Amino acid sequence: MEASVVVLYVGVLTATLYGGVVPEYRTAAGAEVGERVLAQSAERVQQAVPTDARAVRVRAEVSLPRTLRGRAYAIRTENRTLVLDHPDERIDGRVTLALPETVDSVRGNWSSRDPAFVAVRSDGAGGLAVRLESGDGGGD
């Protein structure tokens, strides 16, 4: 009888932890890491853009974790904002970029499956174009 009670207790405890507490913790931890990824990505983009230059050609690698909570994700631009898109919407996020007035456009996206780069170029109209690029790093 005592063994049955212990087995029942362990079963209930395991079901509770793995059915509710642990997945919620993993999601909360994934959201926290997602916020850090966005903040560090925004920092890298902002560092790549010179504050007072008009003739620029920069391409810098950005380090992204391959997964958040075990799933691939993407980072895209929306105006002057970086948006993290994850299959679990509770991990999604966004951060506004602090860029100089010389930046005319911010475009592109990154996939966590591919190497990520930020490219900054003169746009021909006296301003700068910022582009998020994914790939092998061979394009320039």
C-alpha positions as CSV (number, residue, x, y, z in Angstrom):
1,M,0.0,0.0,0.0
2,E,2.8,2.4,0.9
3,A,4.6,1.7,-2.4
4,S,1.4,2.5,-4.3
5,V,1.0,5.8,-2.5
6,V,4.7,6.7,-3.3
7,V,4.2,5.7,-6.9
8,L,1.0,7.7,-7.2
9,Y,2.7,10.8,-5.5
10,V,5.7,10.6,-7.9
11,G,3.3,10.2,-10.9
12,V,1.2,13.2,-9.9
13,L,4.3,15.3,-9.2
14,T,5.9,14.4,-12.5
15,A,2.7,15.1,-14.4
16,T,2.3,18.5,-12.7
17,L,5.9,19.5,-13.4
18,Y,6.1,18.4,-17.0
19,G,2.5,19.2,-17.8
20,G,2.6,22.8,-16.6
21,V,5.5,24.2,-14.5
22,V,8.4,23.1,-16.7
23,P,6.9,24.2,-20.1
24,E,5.9,27.5,-18.7
25,Y,9.4,28.0,-17.2
26,R,10.9,27.1,-20.6
27,T,8.7,29.6,-22.4
28,A,9.5,32.3,-19.9
29,A,13.3,31.6,-20.3
30,G,12.8,31.6,-24.1
31,A,11.1,35.0,-23.9
32,E,14.0,36.3,-21.7
33,V,16.6,35.1,-24.2
34,G,14.5,36.5,-27.1
35,E,14.6,39.9,-25.4
36,R,18.4,39.7,-25.1
37,V,18.8,38.5,-28.7
38,L,16.8,41.5,-29.9
39,A,18.7,44.0,-27.6
40,Q,22.1,42.6,-28.8
41,S,21.0,42.6,-32.4
42,A,19.8,46.2,-32.2
43,E,23.1,47.1,-30.6
44,R,25.1,45.5,-33.5
45,V,23.0,47.2,-36.1
46,Q,23.4,50.6,-34.4
47,Q,27.2,50.1,-34.0
48,A,27.5,49.4,-37.7
49,V,26.1,52.8,-38.6
50,P,28.5,55.7,-38.3
51,T,26.9,58.8,-36.8
52,D,28.2,61.4,-39.2
53,A,29.5,59.6,-42.4
54,R,27.7,59.7,-45.7
55,A,30.0,57.5,-47.9
56,V,29.9,54.2,-46.1
57,R,30.4,50.5,-47.0
58,V,30.2,48.3,-43.9
59,R,29.3,44.6,-43.5
60,A,29.4,43.1,-40.0
61,E,28.5,39.6,-38.8
62,V,25.8,39.3,-36.1
63,S,25.8,36.3,-33.8
64,L,22.4,34.8,-33.3
65,P,21.5,31.7,-31.3
66,R,20.3,28.9,-33.6
67,T,17.1,28.3,-31.6
68,L,14.9,29.9,-28.9
69,R,13.0,27.3,-26.8
70,G,14.2,24.7,-29.3
71,R,12.7,26.3,-32.4
72,A,14.1,28.3,-35.2
73,Y,13.0,32.0,-35.5
74,A,13.5,35.1,-37.7
75,I,14.3,38.7,-37.1
76,R,12.8,41.2,-39.6
77,T,12.6,44.9,-40.0
78,E,9.5,47.1,-39.8
79,N,10.4,50.7,-40.4
80,R,13.2,51.4,-37.8
81,T,12.2,48.5,-35.6
82,L,13.6,44.9,-35.3
83,V,10.8,42.3,-34.9
84,L,11.5,38.8,-33.6
85,D,9.1,36.2,-35.1
86,H,9.0,32.9,-33.3
87,P,6.5,30.0,-33.7
88,D,5.5,30.5,-30.1
89,E,4.0,34.0,-30.0
90,R,4.8,34.4,-26.3
91,I,8.5,34.7,-27.3
92,D,7.9,37.3,-30.1
93,G,9.3,40.8,-29.5
94,R,10.3,44.1,-31.0
95,V,12.8,46.8,-30.3
96,T,13.1,50.3,-31.9
97,L,16.5,51.1,-33.4
98,A,18.2,54.4,-32.4
99,L,19.8,55.4,-35.7
100,P,21.1,58.7,-37.0
101,E,19.1,60.9,-39.3
102,T,21.4,60.0,-42.2
103,V,19.7,56.5,-42.4
104,D,17.1,56.6,-45.1
105,S,16.0,53.0,-45.0
106,V,16.2,49.8,-42.9
107,R,15.3,46.6,-44.7
108,G,15.8,42.8,-44.7
109,N,15.6,39.9,-42.3
110,W,17.6,37.2,-40.6
111,S,16.9,33.6,-40.1
112,S,18.4,31.8,-37.1
113,R,19.3,29.0,-39.5
114,D,21.8,31.1,-41.5
115,P,24.7,33.3,-40.7
116,A,23.5,36.9,-40.1
117,F,25.1,40.2,-41.3
118,V,24.2,43.8,-41.2
119,A,25.2,45.8,-44.2
120,V,25.4,49.6,-44.3
121,R,25.8,51.4,-47.7
122,S,25.5,54.9,-49.1
123,D,22.2,55.0,-50.9
124,G,23.2,57.5,-53.6
125,A,20.8,60.2,-52.3
126,G,23.2,61.4,-49.6
127,G,21.9,59.0,-47.0
128,L,22.5,55.5,-45.8
129,A,20.7,52.2,-46.3
130,V,20.8,49.5,-43.6
131,R,20.1,46.0,-44.7
132,L,19.8,42.8,-42.7
133,E,21.3,39.9,-44.7
134,S,21.3,36.1,-44.2
135,G,23.7,33.8,-46.0
136,D,27.2,32.6,-46.3
137,G,28.9,36.0,-46.1
138,G,30.1,36.0,-49.6
139,G,28.0,38.9,-50.9
140,D,29.4,42.4,-50.9
